[in-house]
Amino acid sequence: MVFLTAAMFYLWTADTTYPLALHGGLHLIEGETDRYNQLANSFLHFRLSVGPAPRGLLSQTDPYDPSQNGALLSGINDDLLYGGRLYLLWGPAPVVVLLVPMHLLGFIPTPSLTDSIFAITGLGFALATLRVLLKQVADAALWMCVLAGVTLALASIVPFIERSTAVNQEAILGGFCFTMAGVWLAISALASRRASLWRLVLMSLCFGLAAGSRPTLGLTALVLVPVYMSLRSTRPHRGLLLALSAPVGMCFLLLLAYNQARFGNPLEFGEQYQLAGYNPKLAHFGDRSYVPPGAWFYLVSPPRPTILFPFLQLGPPPMSYPAALPTKYLPPERTAGLLPMAPIVIFLVALPRIWRRRPGLLGPLALPLLILAGAGMGALVFLSYQIPATTQRYEVDFATLFLLGALAAWIALSTEARGARRWLLRIGGGLLAAWSCLTGLATSFSGPANLLATEHPGTWNTLQKISSPLSTAIAAATGGPVLADVSAANVLESSPVTYDRLTAEKTGFWLHTSEQANLTIVSPDTRTVALTSSMFPAVLFSRAIQDGPGATAIRLRGPGAESHIYSVPLHGGVTRIPVRLRPGLNHLVLNPITNTSQTNAAVPVSQQLLVIKELSLANQ
């Protein structure tokens, strides 16, 4: 039931991001193509590149310089430029295993479908692994088993990245899928102390394919060591060793050969040739000074509370980092640490003690769980060391490896304990697991780019309306109405994003007479407040905003069907607009109006603007 429910949620998440389809993966919106589908097409034509680089890019003095290539990267952003051709940074294993066969069958899936296949299959193997672990623990309560399964489904960061479609996410989810398949085969073999030859070969192959998707997952193959130690008495040593080492070793060799064929260096994965928002020739990959901030953002940085659904957003680094960032550190993407997001992982600290002093609790499974957690920590440290920035999606590489060990430790300790300690472990761990589920669910609605709100505003507004009682309660706790959201295309000012701030980030913007700004105010009760702002008419001339005969009035619509027009001083000034609020969410619309009797008719209406700055609420 957990698997089926989570699978349907994964499919809904992916489909409301980009349509699920078996065709159309090569022709996405705005003329872009899915790069993994394009790589599959290249492989079928015996090519390793996805095509020649645009001539305009090659004509630049430095095609890697963002100041020169910015307008030329449409559809090829993050590609690798080498020898006049374009390559992909992301591992080829998902293309070889899934997309090449689908192309041969006549299907070209959209990236959301590819993501869903890998995500749901990986979840199935993760839950199958959990099932093996639960069988090892006697008398595990049913509610704990169900909660552990839901935690694996929601706290793994997988739903978060399904809220976006990009080739790097297909690689990440492919690595997740292959890793979980290998882990299930390894854990089940250790639990039963037997495995057929084909299972051993498939186990090793899965870990090799994981590394072929995400090289950071290569360390997970270390779990093959306890498998060999456990099964060496059941079959000839040489055959067992060959079955466990040959497939993963062949995958590693093929990956090195792939790099050699592309870049003339088996250890070159292409980072220094990447077309991104920075110059890779000047970037410094791999530095010990990157490890502390990287570990902080991946483990400790807390999420940020909001007053509107989904009530949690990823933290705004570098604000949470207590020290100065290294000089060469790139602006990090918003990243929330695994400890505040999924605090159930704190039970990992008990796993070494269970392995050494309580071997009966998890039997032969404690050591492989420790090895997998160590592999996850290795991936975290490598990502922190190698890349001078962090991103939430990379947490998929290690989150589930941590969760499996932590959940097993929680359930095992709760089963062994007696009396008050037993209930403390059960209820305390249950609360941590429940919070882990809630944070994973909340961030899955917004994702990296808030695509549910932009692509399906009706669904988003419905979810906000359903959850409005909680927003109202938060407003009451703050002591008054909160200007929670400002949606405007042309932003001039933004207030600093902080952990203790619930008000909207945008405080200044300008509007054409054909545009509008949408505001959301959360009020704990019925009252009248003043919407205050410094407003002045302006004109847009040569793409620059100048004082001039622009809009001289503004129309306010809402809440409800109310509509009022207020004059704007010709030379600007502070404008106070009274607003009658209702309890809950209040949606307002602002749009400028031009009074032709007061403006210069020589200025086209299309150039007339209204500038709004320092927008805030005040008592009426």
WOVENRA-V264559 format. One record per residue. RES is the residue in three letters. SS is DSSP state (2 for helix, 1 for strand, 0 for the rest). PHI is phi in whole degrees, 0 to 359 (none if undefined). D_FIRST is the distance of its C-alpha to the first C-alpha in Angstrom with 1 decimal. Layout:
# WOVENRA-V264559
res;ss;phi;d_first
RES;SS;PHI;D_FIRST
RES;SS;PHI;D_FIRST
This chain:
# WOVENRA-V264559
res;ss;phi;d_first
MET;0;none;0.0
VAL;2;298;3.8
PHE;2;297;5.4
LEU;2;295;5.2
THR;2;295;6.0
ALA;2;294;8.4
ALA;2;298;9.7
MET;2;295;10.7
PHE;2;294;12.2
TYR;2;301;14.1
LEU;2;296;15.4
TRP;2;296;16.6
THR;2;300;18.2
ALA;2;292;20.0
ASP;2;289;21.0
THR;0;276;22.5
THR;0;261;24.4
TYR;0;209;25.8
PRO;0;302;25.1
LEU;0;283;22.9
ALA;0;202;25.3
LEU;0;277;26.4
HIS;0;227;30.0
GLY;0;107;31.9
GLY;0;291;31.1
LEU;0;267;34.8
HIS;0;225;35.9
LEU;0;273;34.1
ILE;2;294;35.4
GLU;2;58;38.9
GLY;2;75;39.9
GLU;0;277;37.7
THR;0;237;36.0
ASP;0;282;32.9
ARG;2;292;34.7
TYR;2;291;32.2
ASN;2;296;32.7
GLN;2;293;36.4
LEU;2;293;36.4
ALA;2;299;34.7
ASN;2;297;37.6
SER;2;295;40.1
PHE;2;301;38.8
LEU;2;293;39.2
HIS;0;255;42.8
PHE;0;59;43.4
ARG;0;237;43.6
LEU;0;262;42.1
SER;0;265;42.9
VAL;0;263;41.3
GLY;1;137;44.8
PRO;1;286;48.1
ALA;0;286;48.4
PRO;0;302;49.9
ARG;2;299;53.7
GLY;2;298;53.8
LEU;2;288;51.8
LEU;2;290;54.0
SER;0;280;57.1
GLN;0;286;56.2
THR;0;296;58.1
ASP;0;222;54.9
PRO;0;295;51.9
TYR;0;270;49.6
ASP;0;282;51.1
PRO;2;302;48.8
SER;2;291;52.0
GLN;2;256;53.0
ASN;2;258;49.7
GLY;2;307;47.8
ALA;2;273;48.6
LEU;2;247;48.1
LEU;0;259;44.5
SER;0;301;42.7
GLY;0;84;39.9
ILE;0;235;40.9
ASN;0;300;40.1
ASP;0;80;39.0
ASP;0;291;40.4
LEU;1;254;42.9
LEU;1;254;46.5
TYR;1;210;48.5
GLY;0;61;51.5
GLY;0;80;51.3
ARG;1;235;47.9
LEU;1;255;44.3
TYR;1;230;41.6
LEU;0;252;38.1
LEU;0;287;37.4
TRP;0;280;33.8
GLY;0;302;32.9
PRO;0;274;33.2
ALA;2;302;30.5
PRO;2;299;27.7
VAL;2;292;30.5
VAL;2;294;31.5
VAL;2;281;28.1
LEU;2;250;26.5
LEU;2;284;29.0
VAL;2;299;32.0
PRO;2;300;30.4
MET;2;294;28.9
HIS;2;297;32.5
LEU;2;295;33.9
LEU;0;276;31.7
GLY;0;95;33.0
PHE;0;253;30.0
ILE;0;231;30.5
PRO;0;292;27.2
THR;0;290;27.2
PRO;2;299;26.4
SER;2;294;23.2
LEU;2;289;21.9
THR;2;301;23.1
ASP;2;302;21.4
SER;2;295;18.0
ILE;2;300;18.3
PHE;2;293;19.2
ALA;2;294;16.8
ILE;2;290;13.6
THR;2;296;15.1
GLY;2;298;16.1
LEU;2;297;12.8
GLY;2;302;11.5
PHE;2;291;14.6
ALA;2;296;14.3
LEU;2;291;11.0
ALA;2;296;12.7
THR;2;296;15.7
LEU;2;300;14.1
ARG;2;298;13.0
VAL;2;297;16.6
LEU;2;296;17.9
LEU;2;292;16.1
LYS;2;295;17.6
GLN;2;285;20.9
VAL;0;258;20.8
ALA;0;281;21.5
ASP;0;60;20.3
ALA;0;286;17.7
ALA;0;295;16.4
LEU;2;299;12.8
TRP;2;294;12.9
MET;2;290;14.4
CYS;2;297;11.8
VAL;2;295;9.0
LEU;2;297;11.8
ALA;2;297;12.9
GLY;2;295;9.8
VAL;2;295;10.0
THR;2;298;13.7
LEU;2;300;13.6
ALA;2;287;11.9
LEU;2;257;14.4
ALA;0;269;17.5
SER;0;278;18.2
ILE;0;76;20.4
VAL;2;298;18.6
PRO;2;299;17.6
PHE;2;298;21.3
ILE;2;279;22.9
GLU;2;289;20.8
ARG;0;279;22.8
SER;0;208;25.8
THR;0;235;27.0
ALA;0;202;29.5
VAL;2;298;30.4
ASN;2;295;30.1
GLN;2;284;26.4
GLU;2;296;25.9
ALA;2;293;27.6
ILE;2;297;25.7
LEU;2;289;22.2
GLY;2;297;23.7
GLY;2;298;24.9
PHE;2;300;21.5
CYS;2;298;19.9
PHE;2;295;22.8
THR;2;297;22.8
MET;2;294;19.2
ALA;2;296;19.9
GLY;2;296;23.1
VAL;2;296;21.7
TRP;2;298;19.1
LEU;2;298;22.0
ALA;2;289;24.2
ILE;2;295;22.2
SER;2;293;21.1
ALA;2;294;24.8
LEU;2;291;26.1
ALA;2;293;23.8
SER;2;268;25.0
ARG;0;58;28.4
ARG;0;202;28.6
ALA;0;195;27.8
SER;0;286;29.3
LEU;2;298;31.7
TRP;2;293;29.5
ARG;2;292;26.6
LEU;2;295;29.2
VAL;2;295;30.6
LEU;2;294;27.2
MET;2;301;26.4
SER;2;297;29.7
LEU;2;297;29.4
CYS;2;298;26.1
PHE;2;292;27.9
GLY;2;293;30.9
LEU;2;292;28.9
ALA;2;298;27.3
ALA;2;292;31.0
GLY;2;287;31.9
SER;2;264;29.5
ARG;0;223;30.2
PRO;2;306;33.2
THR;2;296;32.0
LEU;2;270;29.3
GLY;2;301;32.0
LEU;2;293;32.1
THR;2;296;28.6
ALA;2;295;30.5
LEU;2;297;32.1
VAL;2;293;29.2
LEU;2;292;30.8
VAL;2;295;33.6
PRO;2;295;31.9
VAL;2;297;30.4
TYR;2;298;34.0
MET;2;297;35.3
SER;2;282;32.8
LEU;2;259;33.2
ARG;0;293;37.0
SER;0;274;38.0
THR;0;260;35.9
ARG;0;204;37.6
PRO;0;304;40.7
HIS;2;300;40.7
ARG;2;295;42.0
GLY;2;295;39.4
LEU;2;296;36.5
LEU;2;296;38.0
LEU;2;294;38.5
ALA;2;296;34.9
LEU;2;275;33.5
SER;2;258;36.1
ALA;2;296;37.2
PRO;2;297;34.2
VAL;2;293;33.5
GLY;2;296;37.3
MET;2;296;37.7
CYS;2;297;35.2
PHE;2;298;37.1
LEU;2;295;40.4
LEU;2;294;39.2
LEU;2;294;38.1
LEU;2;294;41.6
ALA;2;294;43.2
TYR;2;300;41.3
ASN;2;293;42.8
GLN;2;298;46.2
ALA;2;292;46.3
ARG;2;273;45.5
PHE;2;240;47.4
GLY;0;73;49.7
ASN;0;211;48.0
PRO;0;295;45.1
LEU;0;261;44.0
GLU;0;264;44.2
PHE;0;265;40.8
GLY;0;104;42.6
GLU;2;301;42.1
GLN;2;284;45.9
TYR;2;247;45.9
GLN;1;281;43.1
LEU;1;269;43.9
ALA;0;224;42.3
GLY;0;278;43.4
TYR;0;214;45.7
ASN;1;271;48.3
PRO;0;295;46.8
LYS;0;291;50.3
LEU;0;258;50.9
ALA;0;287;47.5
HIS;0;248;47.4
PHE;0;273;44.3
GLY;0;81;43.9
ASP;0;205;45.5
ARG;0;298;45.0
SER;2;291;45.5
TYR;2;281;42.3
VAL;2;295;40.2
PRO;2;302;40.5
PRO;2;294;39.5
GLY;2;298;36.8
ALA;2;296;35.3
TRP;2;297;35.7
PHE;2;293;33.9
TYR;2;281;31.0
LEU;2;243;30.7
VAL;0;245;32.5
SER;0;304;33.0
PRO;0;279;31.3
PRO;0;287;29.6
ARG;1;251;31.7
PRO;1;287;31.0
THR;0;228;31.7
ILE;0;270;32.3
LEU;0;253;30.4
PHE;0;309;26.7
PRO;0;266;24.9
PHE;0;74;27.2
LEU;1;221;27.1
GLN;1;232;28.8
LEU;0;296;29.5
GLY;0;300;32.7
PRO;0;263;36.0
PRO;0;296;37.6
PRO;0;267;40.2
MET;0;300;40.6
SER;0;282;38.4
TYR;0;285;40.2
PRO;0;282;43.0
ALA;0;239;45.5
ALA;0;285;47.1
LEU;0;285;45.3
PRO;0;303;47.0
THR;0;303;49.6
LYS;0;271;47.8
TYR;0;289;44.4
LEU;0;279;42.9
PRO;0;301;41.4
PRO;0;287;37.8
GLU;0;289;34.9
ARG;0;295;33.0
THR;0;222;31.0
ALA;0;249;29.2
GLY;0;290;29.1
LEU;2;291;26.1
LEU;2;294;27.4
PRO;2;286;27.5
MET;2;279;24.4
ALA;0;227;22.2
PRO;2;295;24.4
ILE;2;299;22.0
VAL;2;294;23.8
ILE;2;298;26.8
PHE;2;291;25.6
LEU;2;300;26.6
VAL;2;295;30.1
ALA;2;274;29.4
LEU;2;296;28.2
PRO;2;301;31.9
ARG;2;292;32.8
ILE;2;298;30.0
TRP;2;295;31.2
ARG;2;272;34.8
ARG;2;246;35.0
ARG;0;231;31.8
PRO;2;297;31.1
GLY;2;287;29.5
LEU;2;292;26.5
LEU;2;241;24.9
GLY;0;58;27.4
PRO;0;282;28.0
LEU;2;266;25.1
ALA;2;295;26.8
LEU;2;296;29.4
PRO;2;298;27.2
LEU;2;296;25.1
LEU;2;295;28.4
ILE;2;296;29.6
LEU;2;295;26.6
ALA;2;296;27.1
GLY;2;295;30.7
ALA;2;296;30.0
GLY;2;296;28.1
MET;2;294;31.1
GLY;2;298;33.4
ALA;2;296;31.6
LEU;2;297;31.9
VAL;2;295;35.6
PHE;2;296;36.4
LEU;2;299;34.9
SER;2;293;36.9
TYR;2;286;40.0
GLN;2;280;40.1
ILE;0;251;39.1
PRO;0;280;41.1
ALA;0;187;38.3
THR;0;233;34.6
THR;0;209;31.6
GLN;2;300;28.1
ARG;2;296;26.5
TYR;2;290;28.2
GLU;2;294;26.1
VAL;2;301;23.2
ASP;2;299;25.6
PHE;2;233;25.3
ALA;2;300;22.5
THR;2;291;19.7
LEU;2;298;22.4
PHE;2;289;23.3
LEU;2;297;19.8
LEU;2;299;19.0
GLY;2;294;22.3
ALA;2;292;22.1
LEU;2;294;18.7
ALA;2;297;19.9
ALA;2;294;23.2
TRP;2;299;21.8
ILE;2;292;19.8
ALA;2;296;22.7
LEU;2;294;25.4
SER;2;293;23.6
THR;2;283;23.4
GLU;2;284;27.0
ALA;0;292;28.6
ARG;0;229;30.1
GLY;2;67;31.3
ALA;2;295;31.3
ARG;2;297;30.4
ARG;2;298;27.1
TRP;2;290;26.1
LEU;2;297;27.5
LEU;2;294;25.4
ARG;2;295;22.2
ILE;2;288;22.8
GLY;2;299;24.6
GLY;2;295;22.0
GLY;2;297;19.2
LEU;2;294;21.3
LEU;2;296;21.8
ALA;2;293;18.2
ALA;2;297;17.6
TRP;2;297;20.6
SER;2;300;19.3
CYS;2;293;16.2
LEU;2;296;18.6
THR;2;293;21.1
GLY;2;297;18.9
LEU;2;293;17.5
ALA;2;298;21.1
THR;2;289;22.7
SER;2;290;20.3
PHE;2;286;21.8
SER;2;270;25.3
GLY;0;64;25.0
PRO;0;293;28.3
ALA;0;228;30.2
ASN;0;55;28.6
LEU;2;289;28.0
LEU;2;296;25.8
ALA;2;292;28.7
THR;2;278;31.3
GLU;2;270;29.6
HIS;0;226;27.8
PRO;2;299;29.9
GLY;2;297;28.9
THR;2;297;25.2
TRP;2;298;26.5
ASN;2;295;28.9
THR;2;296;26.4
LEU;2;296;24.2
GLN;2;295;27.4
LYS;2;293;28.5
ILE;2;298;25.3
SER;0;268;25.7
SER;2;298;29.5
PRO;2;302;29.8
LEU;2;291;28.8
SER;2;299;31.3
THR;2;297;33.9
ALA;2;295;33.4
ILE;2;294;33.9
ALA;2;298;37.0
ALA;2;296;38.3
ALA;2;292;37.9
THR;2;280;39.9
GLY;0;100;42.6
GLY;0;172;42.8
PRO;0;297;41.7
VAL;1;230;40.2
LEU;1;285;40.8
ALA;1;273;37.3
ASP;1;208;37.4
VAL;1;229;40.1
SER;1;247;39.4
ALA;0;210;42.5
ALA;0;285;43.2
ASN;0;252;46.5
VAL;1;277;45.9
LEU;1;250;49.1
GLU;1;223;48.0
SER;1;222;44.9
SER;0;280;44.7
PRO;0;300;43.5
VAL;0;276;39.8
THR;0;229;39.5
TYR;0;287;36.9
ASP;0;256;38.7
ARG;0;247;39.3
LEU;0;256;37.2
THR;0;282;39.6
ALA;0;297;39.5
GLU;0;287;40.5
LYS;1;281;42.7
THR;1;238;46.0
GLY;1;214;48.3
PHE;1;197;48.3
TRP;1;233;50.5
LEU;1;231;50.1
HIS;1;290;51.9
THR;0;295;53.0
SER;0;263;50.3
GLU;0;249;47.5
GLN;0;216;45.6
ALA;1;245;43.8
ASN;1;252;40.7
LEU;1;242;40.5
THR;1;233;37.9
ILE;1;243;39.3
VAL;1;257;37.3
SER;1;238;39.4
PRO;0;282;38.9
ASP;0;202;41.4
THR;0;274;43.9
ARG;1;196;46.8
THR;1;248;49.0
VAL;1;234;48.9
ALA;1;247;50.8
LEU;1;271;49.3
THR;1;252;51.9
SER;1;194;52.6
SER;1;268;55.5
MET;1;243;55.9
PHE;1;204;58.6
PRO;1;292;59.4
ALA;1;204;59.4
VAL;1;231;59.7
LEU;1;257;58.0
PHE;1;229;60.7
SER;0;53;60.3
ARG;0;64;56.7
ALA;1;238;57.9
ILE;1;272;57.7
GLN;1;229;61.2
ASP;1;299;62.6
GLY;0;177;63.9
PRO;0;281;63.8
GLY;0;265;60.1
ALA;0;293;58.1
THR;0;246;59.9
ALA;1;207;57.3
ILE;1;223;53.7
ARG;1;258;51.6
LEU;1;249;48.8
ARG;1;245;46.3
GLY;0;96;43.9
PRO;0;295;42.4
GLY;0;72;42.2
ALA;0;261;44.9
GLU;0;293;47.7
SER;1;212;49.7
HIS;1;221;52.7
ILE;1;245;55.0
TYR;1;234;56.5
SER;1;283;59.4
VAL;0;247;59.3
PRO;0;305;62.5
LEU;0;302;64.3
HIS;0;254;64.7
GLY;0;83;61.4
GLY;1;155;60.6
VAL;1;284;58.0
THR;1;245;56.5
ARG;1;246;54.9
ILE;1;246;52.7
PRO;1;290;51.9
VAL;1;227;48.3
ARG;1;271;47.3
LEU;1;262;43.7
ARG;0;251;41.2
PRO;0;297;38.5
GLY;1;101;35.4
LEU;1;275;35.3
ASN;1;240;38.6
HIS;1;260;38.7
LEU;1;238;42.2
VAL;1;233;43.8
LEU;1;247;47.0
ASN;1;216;49.1
PRO;1;283;52.8
ILE;1;229;55.7
THR;0;259;59.0
ASN;0;264;62.1
THR;0;296;64.6
SER;0;284;67.6
GLN;0;249;66.9
THR;0;244;65.8
ASN;0;281;67.7
ALA;0;293;67.4
ALA;0;287;68.1
VAL;0;270;64.7
PRO;0;302;62.1
VAL;2;301;59.3
SER;2;296;56.8
GLN;2;260;58.2
GLN;1;273;58.2
LEU;1;232;55.6
LEU;1;230;54.7
VAL;1;262;53.9
ILE;1;237;51.8
LYS;1;230;51.8
GLU;1;54;50.8
LEU;1;289;48.4
SER;1;199;47.5
LEU;1;252;47.4
ALA;1;217;50.3
ASN;1;292;51.4
GLN;0;279;53.3
